[in-house]
Amino acid sequence: MSYLVLARKSRPQTFAQVVGQKPIVRTLQNGLLQTRVPHALIFSGVRGTGKTTLARIMAKAINCEQGPPPEPCNECRSCKEIMAGSSVDLHEVDGASNRGIQEIRELKENIRFMPTSSKFKIIIIDEVHMLTTEAFNALLKTLEEPPEHVYFMFATTELHKVPVTILSRCQRYELKRVVHAELAAHFASLAQQEGISIDEAALNMVVREAGGSVRDGLSLLDQVFSYCGENVTGEEVADVLGLVSHEVIADLARALLAKDLSAALNNLDKVYSYGMDIKRFINELLAWFRSLVVCSVSQDPARLLDLPADELALLQEVVAAYSSQTLFMMFNLLLEGLEKAAFSARPRFAVEMTFIRAVQVDDVVPVTDLLTRLDDVLAGVALPQQQVVAPQARQSIPSPQVTPQTSRQINQQIPQSDRGKGSTGPSAAQAAQATQSRGDRPVAPTVTEKKSIPNLNR
Ligand SMILES: [Zn+2]
């Protein structure tokens, strides 16, 4: 009995089937339609995002006998040969094991001859960054002026290791990690094709573990399908992949923020009883706090975090109750403590101590709040004095409204009345005027008023 793993069974055979990478697919298809395909292309990106797949689809489309359509027909002899891996004009070279100058010389010798049964010879070099410097140098001249009948396609996970001289001779395509929603939709449709029902929690866990790589996700899905049979649930996925459900992490985070140490320690115990790897747990907890911080400071957290809607709602609910400063401080505290724990001989103890420290720290009050409070306090000091002044003024002056105008009149009196005492009148008047010009505090400094009002009575 031979079983074909999902990653191979579901490998896209047309551009339309490629998961994610829409801008790249569009550029490639437009190139085919306008016959503007360069003779050297390089695909880069994290593992399992479709670099080799795109190179193979491109190879089929270039050699397809049904003319140059934007999609390979998958029906003609050339397409079928490429799909079966038997095309003599498609050379797939593993750059990791054929990295020397000798292999490149042989390749160059080979491409001197015209294609045997197709329109073009196509060379796909996977993991091209593994080639030696000499091998790269041997390629330079060929890439600069490639023969008309040859197309080069390179794939690499480490673009920075490819010499600039090579890069400048290729058209570059940088593949992105596939976003959560696209991966989830793809995996759900695969499960359906396999006749397996998978619940949303399970799907989200697999997608999260895949980290944007289609192939990683498919390998996990294979494992999950074998373990769970026809009905896949979140708990089973957590079991088989050694994960804890996100609710436990969320509960723990909430307990820490609410300074509920016993709940936090209980949740930690739960994590241990699940048998979850401590480093993984630490990563998940830090990731959760990072998401909280991002949620609290970002205008568009959905795009930055790429999480399912229910998880985002859960985060936003927590974020609403705390200031971003508190969340940031908590993140920093945990980052420091948990990183130490990850390398400790007794990580659980270290994690527990970090939790204790975290719940003992008080909420952070933003500096702006403190300044506002300080302003209030200052305003509060001034007010009682004004209230004292006002009745006095009312008794002595017929219409004693303490307005900016009266205070200006009052202050104009100061130079005369205080001249004998040697006080600097103009500066007091300036102070009063400065206060008026602020506008937000209608009543001028009370000290000068107190001095001047009795003078007016004399
Ligand atoms: Zn074809």
Residues whose N, C-alpha, C, O or C-beta is under 5 A from the ligand:
A	BS01	ZN	C64 E65 Q66 P72 C73 N74 E75 C76 C79
